């Protein structure tokens, strides 16, 4: 290893504060660097390389997905993973070997990888020769530690790693991966609750995804300590690296979903408004809040019970003094079409012989983690001294699932796994490093392991046990699990949120970048505590947060004990009216939101998206627009809606919103964006001389009661009549809002919203297109036939063609004259829908 590498190691350790050995305790002789090729063996799907006793195997899982594994003593690490699906991990395609005097490697139908024989440096490129990733130093083992270093081009940007704080772009930042209970975290707080070792490198629209599947404490440094280098370091564990080539972001996200699993289709009600608090202290208060939501006609679908519904904070118990009839309460809430989500933390009170069944059955089944001497480990949490389930044992997860039987019998609809980093009320904040787990899991070698190795997957395996337990109890009902801690692949089991945020304008601002990066890290079903958890928001802050939350995947209003009320009516009728209007709009949009979520289960594309996911070529130099400060508050909702929030919510100054391309519509009015307020950004060229992308810039004035939302030209949005909950059958027609433009299309997906019947064909899918390219100025709209066997709730479709400059001379529906009405901005056509397709032409 070169001297420069030693110095980088010391600088990185100091800069990140990770548990590195002192420089004088690590001699250069203990540093093993893959610095040359001493032997190379071609494989049908890759190549195996040696540098003495160091071995590296590079294989192609697909033409666009490579895997790199490395080890010492001529041995590769165990081929097992908590994150990567077995069928993906063992996939294989044939490759073509590339052997030369200076390099050795192979190529697939999409990628070429080569190692310099003399230096051990790897280069990954596409088949045209464009470099996608280049080693700055060879792969290195420093004792048990793993170190990777990649060159960092000046125009490359980095995204992912889940809900880390700070700027959306990871460039210039460094992060630790160690799941941590970070109460009232701030913009510089690190680490947080999740460890997702996956990131995207984005360079001029070309994207590479990188997953480093290692559960040990680790760090990513995107040029913070060494400005031209991306570094990864793990204190132990395997070198197991996956490279996912795009070139588009959408392609990489689809590959990541293939690799680690997609988000399962959530129940429809999970997309509704959710009300929570730590804690609603009594059954009477829960029912009071639910009643107020219904009486005030604020649409809502779920209400949470936090730890105070339990007996002395013991999970899976009920405080019968304050909740004297939990079953009756759940039944009453169900009668009002609320779903009930109960918290079930994983710490089991150490109360032997007191009739506390979770502890007694857990002890009898040997389901808890142990101290190194074999005694039961206990740590202080909400119930006092508590034991912790050993979730890396399959049989322990099965036992955990059985604990939900009584709650399932009561009809509780979903479960909230909090405190599962795991959080322990000690100076160490979690289970001690040397506590012993037992890995007893299909696909893994059976062995013991320390908590330090398994800490980062502990929360994910907790949510997995809850998810599987719900499935076992209700095999045809979609589970809903909300988890705070997780690891790569955790989206298979649970939704998540950004943890204990604060009731500040800055935290509202941070929510956007955190949810964008969670979506790019596999977690489409994600949200932030609306209003801010720690502290009492001002009425204006709560109003604006509810407005933003209405367009985010999970819309949950939650607050800490001791803070003021956060419910939508707090602050008076004027504030409540504004908040109600935005929650109502969310419910009208549910057909669109649910359709996008169903797409996510097939493609991995998140509901909340950065602008560059849909518009990688919007900027003249193809940089991602989202990294620009003036666009940092903006986000896409699915492919067609753009929320143009200001970069700083607490500033009252006017601001300019960037709209990728031209021709956008105002979502609220249906009007084209006023050209007088729009200018083209074409890299300094005059619009008539520009040949590159056009970027519209709209001048906006922030107002409390409004939120700028724009619609992509060419979108067709399905909307429903307003309901007060998702169980209520919409009463009225399906509305299709048509926004003519290029590639004009839309779709709709519906099913029963709760079961797995859709897997048996009981769904409804429709596709829509429109074409306004005819020389005579006509517009043709095609409404596709109903696919699948699920019946539509509507009998009629209302088509609302937006942005119309003038009324058509006539309208035909399936070749026959039809009726229409028109206004300044829209043409409205109503037609029966018999499910066999409709052709509408505006002449």
C-alpha positions in Angstrom: 0.0 0.0 0.0 1.3 3.4 -0.9 2.1 6.1 1.7 -0.6 8.3 0.3 -3.2 5.5 1.2 -2.0 5.5 4.8 -2.5 9.2 5.1 -5.9 9.1 3.5 -6.9 6.4 6.0 -5.9 8.5 9.0 -7.6 11.7 7.6 -10.8 9.8 6.9 -10.9 8.3 10.4 -10.4 11.6 12.1 -12.8 13.4 9.8 -15.6 10.9 10.3 -15.1 10.0 13.9 -15.5 6.3 13.1 -14.0 3.6 15.3 -10.6 3.4 13.5 -7.4 2.1 15.0 -4.8 4.6 15.8 -2.3 5.2 13.0 0.6 3.8 15.0 -1.4 0.6 15.8 -1.8 -0.3 12.1 1.5 -1.0 10.5 1.8 -0.9 6.7 2.6 -4.7 6.8 -1.0 -5.4 7.9 -2.4 -3.5 5.0 -3.2 -5.7 2.0 -3.8 -4.0 -1.3 -4.9 -5.7 -4.5 -2.1 -3.9 -6.4 -1.3 -6.3 -9.2 -2.7 -9.3 -11.0 -0.6 -12.4 -10.3 -3.2 -14.8 -11.8 -6.4 -14.6 -13.8 -9.0 -17.3 -14.4 -11.8 -16.7 -16.9 -15.3 -17.8 -15.9 -18.3 -18.2 -18.1 -20.0 -15.3 -16.3 -16.9 -13.2 -15.4 -13.4 -13.6 -14.1 -11.4 -14.5 -11.0 -8.3 -12.4 -10.2 -5.5 -13.0 -7.7 -2.9 -10.9 -6.1 -1.0 -13.5 -4.1 -3.4 -14.6 -1.4 -5.9 -11.9 -2.2 -8.8 -13.0 -4.5 -11.4 -11.1 -6.4 -14.3 -12.5 -8.4 -16.2 -10.2 -10.8 -19.3 -11.7 -12.3 -22.2 -10.5 -14.5 -25.6 -11.0 -13.0 -27.1 -9.3 -16.1 -25.6 -7.3 -18.9 -26.1 -4.2 -16.9 -25.5 -5.5 -13.3 -22.1 -6.6 -12.1 -21.0 -8.1 -8.8 -17.5 -7.8 -7.2 -16.5 -10.0 -4.3 -13.1 -10.0 -2.7 -11.4 -11.8 0.2 -8.1 -12.7 1.8 -6.3 -16.1 2.2 -7.6 -17.2 -1.2 -11.1 -17.3 0.1 -14.2 -15.3 -0.8 -16.7 -14.2 1.9 -19.8 -16.2 2.5 -22.3 -15.8 -0.3 -25.3 -14.7 1.7 -27.2 -11.4 2.1 -29.9 -9.8 4.1 -30.5 -7.3 1.4 -30.1 -8.9 -2.0 -32.7 -11.5 -3.2 -31.3 -15.0 -3.7 -32.6 -15.2 -7.3 -30.8 -11.9 -8.2 -27.6 -12.7 -6.3 -27.3 -16.0 -8.2 -28.3 -14.7 -11.6 -25.8 -15.1 -14.4 -25.2 -14.1 -18.0 -22.4 -15.1 -20.3 -19.5 -12.7 -20.9 -16.8 -12.1 -23.5 -13.3 -12.2 -22.1 -10.9 -9.2 -22.8 -7.3 -10.2 -22.2 -4.4 -8.0 -23.1 -0.9 -7.3 -22.1 -1.8 -4.4 -19.8 -5.3 -5.3 -18.7 -7.6 -8.2 -18.0 -11.3 -8.3 -17.8 -14.5 -8.9 -19.8 -17.5 -7.2 -21.4 -21.2 -7.9 -21.5 -23.8 -6.5 -23.8 -23.7 -3.2 -21.9 -20.5 -2.9 -19.8 -16.8 -3.4 -19.9 -14.7 -3.9 -16.8 -10.9 -4.1 -16.9 -8.2 -4.4 -14.2 -4.7 -2.9 -14.8 -2.3 -5.9 -14.4 0.4 -3.7 -12.9 -1.6 -1.6 -10.5 -4.8 -3.6 -9.7 -6.9 -0.5 -10.6 -10.4 -1.3 -11.9 -12.1 0.7 -14.6 -15.8 0.3 -15.5 -17.0 1.7 -18.8 -19.8 1.4 -21.2 -19.2 -0.2 -24.6 -18.5 3.2 -26.2 -15.6 3.7 -23.8 -17.3 6.2 -21.4 -15.8 5.7 -18.0 -18.5 5.0 -15.4 -16.3 4.3 -12.4 -12.5 4.4 -11.9 -10.4 3.2 -8.9 -8.4 5.9 -7.3 -6.6 3.2 -5.3 -6.8 -0.6 -5.3 -9.2 -2.4 -3.0 -7.5 -2.7 0.4 -7.9 -4.7 3.5 -6.5 -3.0 6.6 -6.6 -5.8 9.2 -10.3 -6.6 9.2 -11.2 -3.3 7.6 -12.2 -2.8 4.0 -11.3 0.4 2.1 -12.5 1.4 -1.4 -11.5 4.6 -3.2 -12.9 5.9 -6.5 -12.0 8.9 -8.6 -14.4 11.8 -8.3 -15.0 13.8 -11.5 -15.7 17.4 -11.0 -19.1 17.3 -12.6 -20.4 14.1 -10.8 -23.2 14.2 -8.3 -24.2 11.6 -5.7 -27.6 10.7 -4.3 -29.0 8.0 -2.1 -28.0 6.5 1.3 -31.6 7.0 2.5 -32.8 9.8 4.7 -29.5 11.4 5.6 -29.6 15.1 6.4 -27.8 18.0 4.7 -28.0 18.9 1.0 -29.8 16.6 -1.5 -26.5 16.1 -3.3 -24.1 14.0 -1.2 -21.1 15.5 -2.9 -18.7 17.2 -0.4 -20.3 15.4 2.5 -19.4 12.3 4.6 -21.7 9.9 6.4 -21.6 7.1 8.9 -23.9 4.0 8.6 -24.9 3.0 12.2 -28.6 3.0 13.0 -29.1 5.6 15.7 -32.0 7.0 17.8 -31.4 10.6 16.9 -34.0 12.5 18.8 -34.6 16.0 17.5 -31.9 15.6 14.9 -30.6 18.7 13.1 -29.3 19.5 9.7 -25.7 18.3 10.6 -26.8 15.3 12.6 -25.2 12.0 11.5 -25.8 9.1 11.7 -29.6 8.7 11.7 -32.0 5.7 11.9 -31.2 3.8 8.7 -28.2 2.3 7.0 -28.8 2.0 3.3 -25.4 1.5 1.6 -26.7 2.3 -1.9 -26.0 5.5 -3.9 -26.3 6.8 -7.4 -23.5 8.5 -9.2 -24.9 11.0 -11.8 -22.8 12.6 -14.4 -24.3 14.5 -17.3 -27.4 12.3 -17.2 -25.5 9.0 -17.1 -26.2 7.1 -13.9 -24.5 4.2 -12.1 -25.9 2.6 -9.0 -23.6 1.2 -6.3 -24.6 -1.1 -3.5 -22.0 -2.2 -1.0 -23.6 -5.0 0.9 -21.9 -4.9 4.3 -23.8 -4.7 7.6 -20.8 -3.6 9.8 -20.3 0.0 10.8 -19.1 1.8 7.7 -18.8 5.3 6.2 -19.1 7.0 2.8 -17.0 10.1 2.0 -18.0 11.9 -1.1 -14.9 14.1 -1.4 -15.1 15.7 2.0 -11.7 14.7 3.3 -10.0 14.1 -0.1 -11.6 16.4 -2.6 -11.1 14.3 -5.7 -12.0 10.9 -4.2 -15.1 9.0 -3.2 -14.2 6.6 -0.3 -16.0 3.8 1.5 -14.7 2.1 4.6 -16.1 -0.7 6.7 -14.5 -1.8 9.9 -15.1 -5.5 9.1 -17.2 -7.7 6.9 -17.3 -8.7 3.3 -16.3 -6.9 0.1 -19.5 -7.5 -1.8 -20.2 -4.8 -4.3 -23.0 -4.5 -6.9 -22.7 -2.1 -9.9 -26.0 -1.2 -11.6 -25.7 0.6 -15.0 -28.4 2.9 -16.4 -27.6 5.0 -18.3 -30.9 6.5 -17.0 -31.9 6.8 -13.4 -35.1 5.0 -14.1 -33.2 2.0 -15.3 -30.9 1.9 -12.3 -33.9 2.1 -9.9 -35.6 -0.7 -11.7 -32.4 -2.8 -11.4 -32.2 -2.0 -7.7 -35.7 -3.2 -7.2 -34.8 -6.3 -9.1 -31.8 -6.8 -6.8 -33.3 -6.0 -3.4 -37.0 -6.4 -4.0 -39.8 -3.9 -4.8 -42.1 -2.2 -2.3 -45.2 -4.4 -2.1 -48.5 -2.8 -3.1 -49.7 -1.0 0.1 -53.3 -1.0 1.2 -55.1 2.0 -0.4 -55.9 3.4 3.0 -52.2 3.8 3.8 -52.2 6.7 1.2 -55.0 8.5 3.1 -54.4 11.1 5.8 -53.2 9.6 9.1 -53.5 11.2 12.6 -51.1 10.3 15.4 -49.7 11.6 18.7 -47.3 10.5 21.4 -49.7 9.9 23.0 -53.5 10.0 22.9 -53.7 9.1 26.6 -57.1 7.5 26.7 -59.6 5.6 24.7 -61.9 8.6 25.1 -59.4 11.0 23.6 -58.8 8.7 20.6 -62.5 8.6 19.9 -62.8 12.3 20.4 -60.1 13.1 17.8 -61.6 10.6 15.4 -65.1 12.1 15.9 -63.8 15.7 15.3 -62.2 14.6 12.0 -65.5 13.2 10.9 -67.6 16.1 12.2 -65.3 18.7 10.6 -65.3 16.7 7.4 -61.6 16.4 7.3 -60.9 13.2 5.2 -58.8 10.7 7.2 -58.1 7.0 7.1 -55.9 6.0 10.0 -55.4 6.9 13.7 -52.4 5.7 15.7 -52.1 4.6 19.3 -48.6 5.3 20.8 -47.0 3.5 23.8 -49.4 4.9 26.4 -52.2 2.6 25.4 -50.0 -0.2 26.9 -49.8 -1.4 30.5 -46.7 0.2 32.0 -45.3 0.6 28.4 -45.0 -3.1 27.9 -45.4 -4.2 24.3 -48.5 -6.3 23.5 -50.4 -5.2 26.6 -53.2 -2.8 27.1 -53.7 -0.3 29.9 -57.3 -1.3 30.8 -57.7 1.8 33.1 -57.3 4.3 30.3 -58.3 1.9 27.5 -61.0 -0.1 29.2 -62.4 -1.6 25.9 -59.8 -1.7 23.2 -61.8 -4.1 21.1 -64.8 -1.8 21.4 -62.7 1.2 20.5 -61.4 -0.5 17.4 -64.9 -1.5 16.4 -66.2 2.0 16.9 -63.3 3.4 14.8 -64.0 0.8 12.1 -67.6 1.8 12.1 -66.4 5.3 11.2 -64.1 3.9 8.6 -60.9 4.5 10.4 -58.0 2.0 10.4 -56.1 1.6 13.6 -52.3 1.4 13.8 -50.8 0.3 17.1 -47.2 0.7 18.2 -45.4 -2.5 19.1 -41.8 -1.7 20.1 -39.4 -4.6 20.2 -38.1 -4.3 23.7 -39.8 -7.0 25.9 -40.0 -6.1 29.6 -37.9 -8.4 31.7 -40.7 -9.6 34.0 -40.4 -13.3 34.6 -43.2 -15.0 36.5 -45.6 -12.1 36.4 -47.9 -13.4 33.7 -46.3 -11.2 30.9 -46.7 -13.7 28.1 -44.3 -12.1 25.6 -41.4 -12.4 28.0 -42.4 -15.9 29.3 -42.9 -17.3 25.8 -39.8 -15.6 24.5 -37.7 -17.1 27.3 -39.2 -20.5 26.9 -38.3 -20.4 23.2 -34.8 -19.0 23.8 -35.7 -16.0 21.5 -33.6 -13.3 23.2 -30.1 -12.1 22.6 -27.4 -13.0 25.1 -24.4 -11.5 26.9 -21.1 -13.0 25.9 -21.2 -15.3 29.0 -24.5 -16.7 27.8 -26.8 -14.8 30.3 -29.8 -12.8 29.1 -29.0 -9.3 28.0 -31.3 -6.6 29.3 -31.2 -2.9 28.7 -33.4 0.0 30.0 -36.1 1.3 27.6 -39.7 2.5 28.1 -40.8 -0.5 30.2 -37.6 -0.6 32.3 -35.1 -3.5 32.0 -36.0 -5.2 28.7 -34.9 -8.2 26.7 -34.4 -8.0 22.9 -35.6 -10.6 20.4 -32.9 -12.3 18.2 -34.5 -11.4 14.9 -31.7 -13.0 12.8 -33.2 -16.4 13.8 -36.0 -17.5 11.6 -37.8 -19.2 14.5 -37.6 -16.0 16.5 -39.3 -14.0 13.8 -42.0 -16.7 13.6 -42.5 -16.4 17.4 -42.7 -12.6 17.1 -45.4 -12.9 14.5 -47.6 -14.9 16.9 -47.5 -12.1 19.5 -49.9 -10.2 17.2 -52.7 -12.8 17.5 -54.8 -10.9 20.1 -54.4 -7.6 18.3 -55.3 -9.2 15.1 -58.4 -10.6 16.7 -59.4 -7.1 17.9 -59.1 -6.0 14.3 -56.1 -3.7 14.6 -55.1 -2.9 11.0 -51.4 -2.1 11.0 -48.4 -1.9 13.3 -45.7 0.6 14.0 -42.2 -0.7 14.9 -40.4 2.2 16.6 -37.2 2.3 18.7 -35.8 -0.5 16.6 -32.3 0.8 15.8 -32.5 -0.7 18.6 -32.7 2.2 21.0 -31.5 1.6 24.6 -31.5 4.3 27.3 -27.7 4.1 28.0 -24.8 6.2 27.0 -24.1 3.8 24.2 -27.6 4.4 22.9 -28.0 0.8 21.8 -27.2 -2.8 22.6 -23.5 -3.3 23.5 -21.3 -4.3 20.7 -20.4 -7.7 22.2 -23.9 -9.0 22.8 -24.3 -12.3 21.0 -26.8 -13.0 18.2 -27.4 -16.3 16.5 -27.7 -16.4 12.7 -30.1 -19.3 12.0 -31.5 -18.4 8.7 -32.0 -20.1 5.3 -29.2 -19.2 2.9 -26.8 -18.4 5.8 -24.2 -20.5 7.6 -25.5 -21.1 11.1 -23.3 -19.3 13.5 -23.1 -16.7 16.3 -22.3 -13.0 15.6 -21.8 -9.9 17.6 -24.4 -7.1 17.7 -21.8 -4.9 16.0 -22.1 -7.0 12.9 -25.9 -7.2 12.9 -26.9 -3.9 14.4 -27.7 -2.2 11.1 -30.0 -5.0 10.0 -31.7 -5.5 13.3 -34.6 -3.0 12.6 -35.2 -4.4 9.2 -35.5 -7.9 10.5 -37.9 -6.6 13.2 -40.1 -5.2 10.5 -39.8 -8.4 8.5 -41.0 -10.4 11.4 -44.0 -8.0 11.9 -44.8 -8.1 8.2 -44.6 -11.9 8.0 -46.6 -12.2 11.2 -49.5 -10.2 9.7 -49.4 -12.3 6.6 -49.6 -15.5 8.6 -52.6 -14.2 10.5 -54.4 -12.6 7.5 -53.0 -14.3 4.4 -55.2 -12.3 2.0 -54.9 -8.9 3.7 -52.0 -6.6 2.7 -49.9 -5.8 5.8 -49.0 -2.3 6.8 -45.9 -1.9 8.9 -44.2 1.4 9.7 -40.5 1.1 10.7 -38.0 3.7 11.9 -34.8 1.7 11.4 -33.9 -0.4 8.3 -31.3 -1.5 5.9 -31.1 -2.0 2.1 -34.0 -4.1 1.0 -36.1 -3.1 4.0 -38.7 -1.7 1.6 -39.9 -5.3 1.1 -41.4 -5.3 4.6 -42.3 -1.8 5.8 -42.9 1.9 5.1 -40.8 4.4 6.9 -40.5 8.0 8.1 -37.7 10.4 8.9 -37.9 10.0 12.6 -38.0 12.6 15.4 -37.9 15.8 13.4 -38.6 19.2 14.8 -41.4 21.8 14.4 -39.3 24.3 12.5 -39.4 25.8 9.0 -35.9 24.4 8.4 -37.1 20.8 9.1 -40.0 21.3 6.7 -37.4 22.3 4.1 -35.2 19.3 4.9 -38.1 16.9 4.4 -38.0 17.3 0.6 -34.4 16.2 0.1 -34.7 13.4 2.7 -37.8 12.0 1.0 -36.2 12.3 -2.5 -33.1 10.4 -1.3 -35.3 7.7 0.4 -37.2 7.2 -2.8 -33.9 6.8 -4.7 -32.9 4.3 -2.0 -35.8 2.0 -2.5 -38.3 3.5 0.1 -41.1 4.9 -1.9 -43.6 4.6 1.0 -42.0 7.2 3.2 -43.0 10.4 5.0 -42.1 12.9 7.7 -44.0 13.8 10.8 -46.3 16.5 9.6 -46.0 19.6 11.8 -42.7 18.4 13.2 -42.5 15.9 16.1 -40.4 17.9 18.6 -42.0 21.2 19.5 -45.2 23.0 18.8 -45.5 24.5 15.3 -47.0 27.9 14.7 -50.3 27.8 13.0 -48.7 29.0 9.8 -46.0 26.3 9.9 -48.6 23.5 10.6 -50.7 24.8 7.7 -47.9 24.9 5.2 -46.6 21.5 6.4 -50.1 20.0 5.8 -50.1 21.5 2.4 -46.8 19.9 1.5 -47.7 16.6 3.2 -50.7 16.2 1.0 -48.4 15.6 -1.9 -46.0 13.2 -0.1 -46.3 9.4 0.0 -47.2 9.0 3.7 -49.2 11.9 5.1 -49.1 11.4 8.9 -49.6 14.2 11.4 -47.6 13.3 14.5 -46.4 15.1 17.7 -44.4 14.6 20.8 -45.8 14.3 24.3 -45.8 17.7 26.0 -46.2 19.7 22.8 -49.3 21.6 21.7 -51.9 19.9 19.7 -51.2 19.3 16.0 -54.6 18.3 14.7 -55.8 20.1 11.5 -58.3 22.2 13.4 -55.7 23.8 15.7 -55.3 27.5 15.3 -58.9 28.4 14.3 -61.3 27.9 11.4 -59.3 29.9 8.9 -56.3 27.7 9.2 -58.5 24.6 9.3 -60.2 25.5 6.1 -56.9 25.8 4.3 -55.7 22.5 5.6 -58.9 20.7 4.8 -58.8 21.9 1.2 -55.4 20.3 0.7 -56.3 17.1 2.4 -59.4 17.0 0.2 -57.3 17.5 -2.9 -55.1 14.5 -1.8 -58.2 12.3 -1.7 -59.4 13.5 -5.1 -55.9 12.6 -6.4 -56.0 9.1 -4.9 -56.6 7.3 -8.3 -53.4 8.9 -9.6 -51.4 8.3 -6.4 -52.5 4.7 -6.2 -51.7 4.2 -9.9 -48.2 5.5 -9.4 -47.7 3.2 -6.3 -48.8 0.2 -8.3 -46.2 1.2 -11.0 -43.6 1.4 -8.2 -44.2 -2.3 -7.4 -43.2 -3.1 -11.0 -40.5 -0.6 -11.8 -39.0 0.7 -8.5 -39.9 4.3 -9.5 -40.8 6.2 -6.3 -44.0 8.3 -5.9 -42.0 11.4 -4.8 -39.3 12.0 -7.3 -36.5 14.5 -8.0 -36.9 16.5 -11.1 -33.9 14.8 -12.8 -35.6 11.4 -12.6 -38.2 12.7 -15.2 -36.1 15.4 -16.8 -32.4 14.4 -17.0 -31.8 16.7 -20.0 -33.5 19.8 -18.7 -30.3 21.7 -18.1 -28.0 22.6 -21.0 -25.1 20.8 -19.4 -27.3 17.9 -18.2 -26.7 18.5 -14.5 -29.5 17.5 -12.2 -31.7 20.6 -11.6 -32.4 19.5 -8.0 -28.9 20.4 -6.9 -29.5 24.1 -7.7 -30.5 26.0 -4.6 -33.4 27.8 -6.3 -34.9 24.5 -7.3 -34.2 22.7 -4.0 -37.8 22.9 -2.7 -39.3 21.4 -5.9 -40.3 17.7 -6.3 -42.3 15.6 -8.7 -45.3 13.5 -7.6 -45.3 10.6 -10.0 -44.4 11.5 -13.6 -46.8 14.4 -14.1 -47.1 16.7 -11.1 -44.5 19.2 -10.0 -44.8 20.9 -6.6 -42.9 24.1 -6.8 -42.3 24.9 -3.1 -39.9 27.7 -2.3 -36.3 26.8 -1.3 -36.9 28.5 2.1 -40.5 28.4 3.4 -40.0 31.1 6.1 -38.9 33.7 3.6 -41.6 36.0 2.3 -39.6 37.0 -0.8 -40.8 36.2 -4.3 -38.9 33.4 -5.9 -38.4 31.8 -9.3 -39.5 28.2 -9.8 -37.8 26.1 -12.5 -40.0 24.1 -14.8 -38.2 21.5 -16.9 -39.1 22.1 -20.6 -42.0 24.3 -21.7 -45.8 24.2 -22.0 -46.6 23.5 -18.3 -50.1 24.0 -16.8 -51.3 25.3 -13.5 -52.7 22.4 -11.6 -55.3 24.4 -9.8 -56.7 26.4 -12.7 -55.9 24.3 -15.7 -54.4 27.3 -17.5 -51.2 27.3 -19.4 -48.4 28.9 -17.4 -48.5 32.6 -18.3 -45.9 33.2 -21.0 -45.4 36.7 -19.8 -44.0 35.3 -16.6 -41.9 32.6 -18.3 -38.4 32.9 -19.7 -36.2 30.4 -21.3 -32.9 29.2 -19.8 -30.8 28.0 -22.8 -27.3 28.3 -21.6 -26.9 32.0 -22.6 -28.4 31.6 -26.1 -31.4 33.5 -27.3 -34.5 31.1 -27.4 -34.6 31.4 -31.2 -30.9 30.4 -31.5 -31.0 27.7 -28.9 -30.8 24.0 -29.9 -30.6 22.5 -26.4 -33.2 22.1 -23.7 -35.5 24.9 -22.7 -36.1 25.5 -19.0 -39.0 27.6 -18.0 -38.7 29.9 -15.0 -41.9 31.1 -13.3 -42.0 34.0 -11.0 -44.0 33.2 -7.8 -45.2 35.0 -4.7 -45.4 32.8 -1.6 -48.8 32.8 0.1 -49.9 30.8 3.1 -53.1 29.5 1.6 -51.6 28.3 -1.7 -49.0 25.9 -3.0 -47.8 26.2 -6.6 -48.4 22.9 -8.4 -47.9 22.4 -12.1 -48.8 19.7 -14.5 -46.5 18.3 -17.2 -47.8 18.9 -20.7 -49.1 15.6 -22.1 -50.4 14.4 -18.8 -53.8 12.8 -18.3 -54.7 12.7 -14.7 -57.5 10.5 -13.3 -59.4 12.0 -10.3 -62.2 10.8 -8.1 -65.1 12.6 -6.4 -64.3 13.7 -2.9 -64.7 11.0 -0.2 -64.1 11.2 3.6 -62.1 8.0 3.6 -60.9 5.3 1.2 -63.6 2.8 2.3 -66.3 5.2 1.0 -67.4 4.4 -2.6 -66.9 7.5 -4.7 -70.3 8.9 -5.8 -70.0 10.3 -9.2 -68.0 10.1 -12.4 -64.3 9.4 -12.9 -62.7 12.6 -14.1 -59.9 12.6 -16.6 -58.1 15.9 -16.7 -56.3 16.1 -20.1 -53.4 18.5 -20.5 -52.5 18.3 -24.2 -48.9 18.1 -25.1 -46.2 15.8 -26.5 -46.4 12.1 -25.7 -49.8 12.7 -24.2 -50.8 9.7 -22.1 -52.0 8.5 -18.7 -53.2 5.4 -17.0 -55.4 4.2 -14.1 -55.1 1.3 -11.8 -57.8 0.2 -9.3 -58.4 -2.9 -7.2 -60.2 -3.6 -3.9 -57.4 -1.7 -2.0 -56.9 -4.3 0.7 -56.5 -7.9 -0.5 -54.2 -9.9 -2.8 -57.1 -10.6 -5.2 -55.3 -8.3 -7.8 -52.7 -11.1 -8.2 -55.6 -13.3 -9.4 -56.7 -10.8 -12.0 -59.1 -8.8 -9.9 -57.9 -5.4 -10.9 -58.9 -2.7 -13.3 -56.4 -1.1 -15.6 -57.1 1.6 -18.2 -54.7 3.5 -20.5 -55.4 6.8 -22.1 -53.7 8.7 -24.9 -54.4 12.0 -26.7 -53.1 13.4 -30.0 -53.3 17.1 -30.9 -50.9 16.8 -33.9 -53.5 17.0 -36.7 -53.1 19.9 -39.1 -56.7 20.8 -38.7 -56.3 21.5 -35.0 -58.4 18.6 -33.8 -57.6 16.7 -30.7 -58.2 12.9 -30.5 -58.6 11.2 -27.1 -58.4 7.5 -26.7 -59.8 6.0 -23.5 -58.8 2.4 -23.3 -61.0 -0.6 -22.5 -61.1 -2.0 -19.0 -58.5 -4.6 -18.4 -58.9 -7.1 -15.5 -62.0 -8.2 -13.7 -62.4 -5.6 -11.0 -65.6 -3.5 -11.5 -65.4 0.2 -11.9 -67.1 2.4 -9.2 -68.2 4.9 -11.9 -70.7 4.6 -14.8 -69.6 7.8 -16.4 -66.4 9.6 -17.4 -66.0 13.3 -17.4 -63.2 14.5 -19.7 -61.8 17.9 -18.8 -59.5 19.2 -21.6 -57.4 21.9 -20.0 -55.8 25.0 -21.5 -58.2 25.3 -24.4 -57.7 28.5 -26.4 -61.2 28.3 -27.9 -64.2 26.0 -28.0 -64.2 23.3 -30.6 -66.7 23.4 -33.5 -67.9 20.0 -32.6 -67.2 16.9 -30.6 -67.7 13.2 -31.6 -67.8 10.3 -29.2 -67.2 6.9 -30.9 -68.1 8.6 -34.2 -71.3 10.2 -33.0 -72.0 13.8 -32.2 -71.5 14.6 -28.5 -72.2 17.4 -26.2 -69.7 19.6 -24.4 -69.4 22.7 -22.4 -66.5 25.2 -22.5 -65.0 27.9 -20.4 -61.9 30.2 -20.7 -59.5 27.3 -19.9 -61.4 24.0 -20.3 -63.6 21.9 -22.5 -65.8 19.4 -20.6 -67.3 16.3 -22.1 -69.3 13.7 -20.3 -69.8 10.2 -21.6 -71.0 6.8 -20.3 -68.3 4.2 -19.8 -69.2 0.7 -20.6 -65.6 -0.6 -20.3 -65.0 -1.3 -24.0 -63.1 1.8 -24.9 -64.0 5.3 -26.0 -62.8 7.5 -28.8 -63.4 11.3 -28.5 -62.4 13.8 -31.1 -62.6 17.6 -30.7 -62.9 19.2 -34.1 
